[in-house]
Amino acid sequence: MEDCEHCGASFDDEAAYLRHLRDEHGDELGRIERRRVAELDAEDGGSNAVMYGTGIGVILLGGLLAYLLFFSGGAPGSSGAETGGAGTNGPSAIGSVHYHGTINVSIGGERLDFSRQRFQLQADAFHFENGDGQRWHVHAEDVTLAYAMQTLGIEVTNETVTYDGTTYGDDPNETVEVRVNGEPVTPSEYVLQKGDHVRIVANASVS
């Protein structure tokens, strides 16, 4: 079920929802919405072109994987820099799902305002949009909490949070709390689910 954020209409499948966006809200669409509508138009315009593009994408992806495996000394995800956590894979099947949740992040005594432009539409797989800083959007499978935060410039592990060049939790007097729906999670392993409420608190030492 897809809900239109512009007028509140509901649709049973993504294709109908995207056609509605194109036909009724063409001038109001954000960057991600325009991309999704363009992909639908490409699919409607001819399956052969899509199949050709998919084939080229598979070839390019295969070459990239080979490069990473044999020339970089490791598989994708081994560094954690792009995937959001060591030993994890990045998002997959971008555009195949669409669900939301909420978030509350406080770092060094300051609650982050994700409605600010620097946090809006930072990645296709996970983002905030339309100036809303309360509700996050997921548009891919296998989006871990660590990956999601990394797209916002926040590095989160079980014990530390790094933001704007400062790491919290590496001092014994500092505290870091990472919870989803009230339960502690491992950010690099936890995959965000529909309706999840994320809470991250990183406090500096008071001494």
KAQUIHU-V586682 format. One line per field, one symbol per residue. ss: DSSP state (@ for helix, = for strand, . for the rest). phi: phi as a letter, one per 20 degrees, with the letter a starting at -180 (. if undefined). psi: psi as a letter, one per 40 degrees, with the letter a starting at -180 (. if undefined). Layout:
ss->???
phi->???
psi->???
//
This chain:
ss->.==......==..@@@@@@@@@@@......@@@@@@@@@@@@@@@.@@@@@@@@@@@@@@@@@@@@@@@@.....................=......=========..==.....@@@=.....===......====..=..=@@@@@@...===....===..===......======..==......=.....=======....
phi->.ddffecnfdcfcfffffffgfedcgedfefffffffffffffffrfffffffffffffffffffffffddemaegnfenfeenrfmdeegclfnecbbcbcbbcccmndefdfffgfdelebffbadblmededecdcbemeefffgfffenceccfdccdblndddoedgeecccccclndfcegfdfefdgnfdeccccdffee
psi->hhhhedeeiiididddddddddddfdeeiidddddddddddddddhdddddddddddddddddddddddddefiiheddeddeeiheiiaiifhedihiiaiihhhhfehhhgeeideehfeiddhiiifehedhihhfiifhiddddddeefhhhadeihhhfehhieehdeiihhhihfehiihdedhhhiheihhhhhhhihe.
//
